[in-house]
Amino acid sequence: MTETKEIEAARHVRATVCLLVRGDEVLLCEKKKAGLGQGYLMGPGGKIEEGETSEGCAIRETVEEINVVPRTLKLAGTIKFNYFHDRISETQEVDFYVVDKWEGGIEGTDEMIPEWFKKNEVPYERLLPANEKFIEPMLRGEFVTGTVTFDEDFNPLSSDLTIKPAELV
């Protein structure tokens, strides 16, 4: 007897992530809220709302999650993630921004616990699988595009990334 899984129609979500940097450090936050990414380190960010721009979402989510207002947003890349969430095939297209100027004091919230790391000592084992492949070059100023595909248990299956050196961006 063959077991079949019921999978709903695929969803497509647009989202943003901000990587705040100061000198040789990057701010990553442990996600406290339940759901995809809970317990992992990531930059502040979230889903783009209807009628909202990518930049507007990046600013709104950073304010909501760590209480600062980004003043510079440098697009560092766009990655499409293909995965299953609650048995639904989902594609999440994420714009990543590097932020080196902001207003306000960084604070933890109900959503995130912020922590600074040296760029060359980021604990990638505490980030979602496959993030090292694109976060590391983004932190070097390179521009990354591509696709990362995960299985139903969120194990990376494949990645197809293009990395452009900073001088070509």
One Martini backbone bead per residue (centre of mass of N, CA, C, O) as a GRO file, in nm:
protein
  169
    1MET     BB    1   0.095   0.037   0.024
    2THR     BB    2   0.046   0.371  -0.068
    3GLU     BB    3   0.146   0.676   0.052
    4THR     BB    4  -0.019   0.985   0.052
    5LYS     BB    5   0.024   1.329   0.021
    6GLU     BB    6  -0.125   1.620   0.115
    7ILE     BB    7  -0.095   1.897  -0.109
    8GLU     BB    8  -0.108   2.206  -0.144
    9ALA     BB    9  -0.087   2.477  -0.288
   10ALA     BB   10   0.135   2.689  -0.372
   11ARG     BB   11   0.335   2.935  -0.217
   12HIS     BB   12   0.403   3.294  -0.237
   13VAL     BB   13   0.669   3.478  -0.077
   14ARG     BB   14   0.758   3.794   0.039
   15ALA     BB   15   1.078   3.914   0.175
   16THR     BB   16   1.292   4.020   0.455
   17VAL     BB   17   1.643   4.102   0.543
   18CYS     BB   18   1.856   4.227   0.804
   19LEU     BB   19   2.206   4.338   0.819
   20LEU     BB   20   2.367   4.454   1.082
   21VAL     BB   21   2.651   4.682   1.081
   22ARG     BB   22   2.974   4.713   1.268
   23GLY     BB   23   3.230   4.693   1.122
   24ASP     BB   24   3.318   4.353   1.222
   25GLU     BB   25   2.999   4.335   1.270
   26VAL     BB   26   2.696   4.136   1.340
   27LEU     BB   27   2.347   4.126   1.363
   28LEU     BB   28   2.179   3.878   1.546
   29CYS     BB   29   1.869   3.684   1.593
   30GLU     BB   30   1.662   3.526   1.806
   31LYS     BB   31   1.387   3.344   1.746
   32LYS     BB   32   1.086   3.325   1.948
   33LYS     BB   33   0.877   3.261   1.764
   34ALA     BB   34   0.669   3.065   1.637
   35GLY     BB   35   0.798   2.876   1.376
   36LEU     BB   36   0.977   2.954   1.128
   37GLY     BB   37   1.300   2.973   1.292
   38GLN     BB   38   1.284   2.886   1.565
   39GLY     BB   39   1.596   2.939   1.745
   40TYR     BB   40   1.723   3.101   1.530
   41LEU     BB   41   1.939   3.285   1.354
   42MET     BB   42   1.873   3.629   1.245
   43GLY     BB   43   1.749   3.873   1.080
   44PRO     BB   44   1.555   4.114   1.051
   45GLY     BB   45   1.214   4.031   0.943
   46GLY     BB   46   0.968   3.975   0.666
   47LYS     BB   47   0.670   4.010   0.534
   48ILE     BB   48   0.522   4.141   0.264
   49GLU     BB   49   0.284   4.363   0.226
   50GLU     BB   50   0.028   4.487   0.087
   51GLY     BB   51   0.166   4.768  -0.083
   52GLU     BB   52   0.458   4.701  -0.013
   53THR     BB   53   0.779   4.747   0.006
   54SER     BB   54   1.076   4.616   0.063
   55GLU     BB   55   1.192   4.855   0.223
   56GLY     BB   56   0.946   4.898   0.408
   57CYS     BB   57   0.964   4.620   0.540
   58ALA     BB   58   1.248   4.636   0.656
   59ILE     BB   59   1.184   4.871   0.843
   60ARG     BB   60   0.937   4.767   0.998
   61GLU     BB   61   1.064   4.501   1.109
   62THR     BB   62   1.301   4.635   1.263
   63VAL     BB   63   1.129   4.796   1.454
   64GLU     BB   64   0.958   4.556   1.571
   65GLU     BB   65   1.219   4.364   1.658
   66ILE     BB   66   1.461   4.614   1.759
   67ASN     BB   67   1.397   4.934   1.768
   68VAL     BB   68   1.498   5.028   1.473
   69VAL     BB   69   1.599   5.266   1.212
   70PRO     BB   70   1.678   5.240   0.905
   71ARG     BB   71   1.902   5.446   0.680
   72THR     BB   72   2.040   5.200   0.537
   73LEU     BB   73   1.990   5.018   0.217
   74LYS     BB   74   2.166   4.736   0.098
   75LEU     BB   75   2.146   4.536  -0.156
   76ALA     BB   76   2.270   4.183  -0.133
   77GLY     BB   77   2.008   4.012  -0.223
   78THR     BB   78   1.830   3.723  -0.380
   79ILE     BB   79   1.635   3.456  -0.237
   80LYS     BB   80   1.510   3.135  -0.314
   81PHE     BB   81   1.282   2.938  -0.124
   82ASN     BB   82   1.227   2.586  -0.115
   83TYR     BB   83   0.941   2.446   0.066
   84PHE     BB   84   0.788   2.308   0.356
   85HIS     BB   85   0.478   2.427   0.521
   86ASP     BB   86   0.244   2.261   0.654
   87ARG     BB   87   0.232   2.080   0.380
   88ILE     BB   88   0.332   2.330   0.205
   89SER     BB   89   0.427   2.462  -0.074
   90GLU     BB   90   0.708   2.697  -0.066
   91THR     BB   91   0.793   3.030  -0.175
   92GLN     BB   92   1.071   3.235  -0.075
   93GLU     BB   93   1.137   3.574  -0.142
   94VAL     BB   94   1.451   3.727  -0.047
   95ASP     BB   95   1.554   4.033   0.070
   96PHE     BB   96   1.881   4.151   0.128
   97TYR     BB   97   2.016   4.368   0.382
   98VAL     BB   98   2.253   4.620   0.444
   99VAL     BB   99   2.318   4.785   0.761
  100ASP     BB  100   2.505   5.095   0.884
  101LYS     BB  101   2.244   5.276   0.951
  102TRP     BB  102   2.079   5.401   1.254
  103GLU     BB  103   1.801   5.447   1.475
  104GLY     BB  104   1.860   5.377   1.787
  105GLY     BB  105   1.823   5.124   2.028
  106ILE     BB  106   1.898   4.811   2.069
  107GLU     BB  107   1.630   4.568   2.118
  108GLY     BB  108   1.454   4.348   2.262
  109THR     BB  109   1.177   4.128   2.202
  110ASP     BB  110   0.917   3.908   2.154
  111GLU     BB  111   1.081   3.811   1.879
  112MET     BB  112   1.384   3.914   1.966
  113ILE     BB  113   1.743   3.833   2.020
  114PRO     BB  114   2.013   4.023   2.030
  115GLU     BB  115   2.348   3.971   1.862
  116TRP     BB  116   2.686   4.006   1.847
  117PHE     BB  117   2.922   3.942   1.569
  118LYS     BB  118   3.178   3.839   1.418
  119LYS     BB  119   3.207   3.791   1.088
  120ASN     BB  120   3.436   3.548   1.136
  121GLU     BB  121   3.220   3.422   1.392
  122VAL     BB  122   2.977   3.297   1.281
  123PRO     BB  123   2.719   3.073   1.395
  124TYR     BB  124   2.599   2.878   1.151
  125GLU     BB  125   2.467   2.648   1.330
  126ARG     BB  126   2.235   2.881   1.425
  127LEU     BB  127   2.138   2.871   1.145
  128LEU     BB  128   1.995   2.814   0.883
  129PRO     BB  129   2.024   2.610   0.646
  130ALA     BB  130   2.265   2.744   0.404
  131ASN     BB  131   2.338   3.046   0.491
  132GLU     BB  132   2.648   3.061   0.449
  133LYS     BB  133   2.649   3.076   0.131
  134PHE     BB  134   2.529   3.396   0.151
  135ILE     BB  135   2.612   3.562   0.402
  136GLU     BB  136   2.916   3.581   0.378
  137PRO     BB  137   2.927   3.742   0.106
  138MET     BB  138   2.750   3.979   0.200
  139LEU     BB  139   2.956   4.069   0.429
  140ARG     BB  140   3.175   4.134   0.184
  141GLY     BB  141   2.983   4.288  -0.051
  142GLU     BB  142   2.829   4.085  -0.200
  143PHE     BB  143   2.618   3.955  -0.461
  144VAL     BB  144   2.319   3.747  -0.416
  145THR     BB  145   2.179   3.481  -0.612
  146GLY     BB  146   1.897   3.243  -0.596
  147THR     BB  147   1.859   2.889  -0.495
  148VAL     BB  148   1.691   2.707  -0.226
  149THR     BB  149   1.642   2.359  -0.140
  150PHE     BB  150   1.403   2.173   0.052
  151ASP     BB  151   1.283   1.948   0.244
  152GLU     BB  152   1.037   1.847   0.471
  153ASP     BB  153   1.285   1.868   0.705
  154PHE     BB  154   1.484   2.109   0.623
  155ASN     BB  155   1.683   1.994   0.417
  156PRO     BB  156   1.923   2.042   0.208
  157LEU     BB  157   1.937   1.978  -0.147
  158SER     BB  158   1.986   2.269  -0.295
  159SER     BB  159   2.207   2.503  -0.479
  160ASP     BB  160   2.180   2.820  -0.678
  161LEU     BB  161   2.446   3.045  -0.695
  162THR     BB  162   2.522   3.397  -0.738
  163ILE     BB  163   2.839   3.569  -0.724
  164LYS     BB  164   2.921   3.909  -0.691
  165PRO     BB  165   3.144   4.122  -0.688
  166ALA     BB  166   3.157   4.429  -0.553
  167GLU     BB  167   3.273   4.577  -0.819
  168LEU     BB  168   2.998   4.470  -0.993
  169VAL     BB  169   2.757   4.626  -0.823
   0.00000   0.00000   0.00000
